[in-house]
Amino acid sequence: MHLQTVRDPRIEPFAILDLRPTQMTIGMHEVEAKRQRWRAVKRTEEFLGKHLIPVISGPKDRYYIIDHHHLARALYEEGVKNVGVTVVADLSKLRRADFWYVMDHKNWVHPYAFGKRYSYDALPKSIDKLEDDPFRSLAGELRRAGGFSKETIPFSEFLWGNFLRRHLDIKEVERDYDRALKEALELAKSTRADYLPGWCGPVEEKSYVRKS
């Protein structure tokens, strides 16, 4: 079956809590940064108009967020009730099993939490139920600090978060965030991270000998 991707902006108000997440965790440190940005722009309608939430239309007239989970949570924490959305694809006619098959195939769902995969049923039913993963926050801060480049690969920062989870102690991250970020930068530049999306570590120069 060929599924045509569409983008249908819905500027009319859409309740944030009616949007279904497609991931299980977020980084609350990153959410707080977006809350501060929202306050800085003085909560304008223009900001909301330029930051539509991309969603998939699913069975039972439900809409699933496939990006901007942190922004949606930040807006919710700031008391925003409604947002505009843009429909990336309409899968509303699919059966439940087929819907999740397509979502997984398209990398539109990430049912992982703290390095472990869960069933689709375990996904939060609303944006306010997303759990905090400090390593997801650290991965986002690491990218902004130049630890790796931004990629179009879905959920790439979760891959980096799981990498950091294996090399850093959670207590250290919570106790001294700046020091943890410094260690994360060192790890990101090492060859241990060279398989991750956006890796931009040192590349050894090759010496060539001209043949006579």
WOCORFEN-V638165 format. One line per field, one symbol per residue. ss: DSSP state (H for helix, E for strand, L for the rest). psi: psi as a letter, one per 40 degrees, with the letter a starting at -180 (. if undefined). burial: I if it has 9 or more other C-alpha atoms within 8 Angstrom, else O. A space follows every 50 residues. Layout:
BEGIN
ss: ???
psi: ???
burial: ???
END
This chain:
BEGIN
ss: LLLLEEEEEEEEEEEHHHEELLELEELHHHHHHHHHHHHHLLLLHHHHHH LLEEEEEEHHHEEEELLLHHHHHHHHHLLLLEEEEEEEEELLLLLHHHHH HHHHHLLLLELEELLEELLHHHLLLLHHHLEELHHHHHHHHHHHLLLELL LLLLLHHHHHHHHHHHHLLHHHHHHLHHHHHHHHHHHHLLHHHLLLLLEL LLLLLLLLLLLL
psi: hhhhhihghgdihhhdeehhieidiihdddddddddddddeffiddddde gihhihhaiffihhheifdddddddddeehdiiiihhdihfdeiiddddd dddddefeigfihfehiiiddeiieideehihhdddddddddddeediih iehhfddddddddddeeihddddddgddddddddddddeiedeeeihehf aihhhhhihhh.
burial: OOOOOOOOIIOOOIIIIIIIIIIIIIIIOIIIOIIOOIOOOOOOOOIIIO OIIIIIIIIOOIIIIIOIIIIIIIIIOOOIIOIIIIIIIIIIOIOOOOII OOIIOOOIIIIIIOOOOIOOOOIIOIIOOIOOIIIIIIIIIIIOOOIIIO OOOOOIIIIIIIIIIOOIOIOIIOOOIOOIIOOIIOIIIIOOIIOIIOII IOOOOOOOOOOO
END
